[in-house]
Amino acid sequence: MKKIMLATVCAAFMVAAPVAAAPSVNGSTGLINTPSADVLREGQFSLGYYNTREGGVGVFNTNVAPNLEIGVAGFRYDNQSNKNYLNAKFGLLPETVLSPGLAIGVEDAADKTDRSYYAVASKGLPLGFRIHAGVGSGRYDGFFAGVEKTINPVSVLTGNSTFPATTLIAEYDGRDMNYGARMSIIPGLKLDAGWRHDKTYVGITFTN
């Protein structure tokens, strides 16, 4: 009986393990406006485009060395000068069934607007929950945190119709609360929408 209970608990944690990563609005792999401890694996890359209240944001990330992700985020503002951010993140520890993943990183390394250093931990929990917490300088202004809840595909009424896997997100980015949903359309392709900095945003990302 003890072995069965242990296997059940382990399976629950493994189900909550991170799925395909996606870039945040600011570029780094993460949630809405904050990074997670996830780092793109060898050979992976991600692309994304977000429409925000400030304008459009195009992002690109790739893995350049073991546990090292670098990327750029291009901000095309409606009423301000355009800016390009150079980001980097290094995974210190991978997430396991019993321990969180840990990563350190920098956003806007060239200090075009607000260079920000951070350290972040991420951990999957049973029932599809995953939590993130970190500290940082610059735009993070100290502490930031987020929680995800993944709703797995379920049949809709009868037949072959299913609701795609969707992750609900709530985060505090050091200054504001943000809320969103990330829906998996096909493997690697996700649609994002929600409320960021008191305004709506939408986006589409692809990770391969």
Secondary structure, DSSP 8 states (H G I E B T S, - for coil): -HHHHHHHHHHHHHHTS--S--B-TTSSBBSSSSB-S----TT-EEEEEEE-SSEEEEEEEEEEETTEEEEEEEEEESSS--EEEEEEEEEEE---SSS-EEEEEEESTT-SS--EEEEEEEEE-GGGEEEEEEEESGGG-EEEEEEEEEE--EE-SSTT-EE--EEEEEEE-SS-EEEEEEEEEETTEEEEEEEETTEEEEEEEEE-
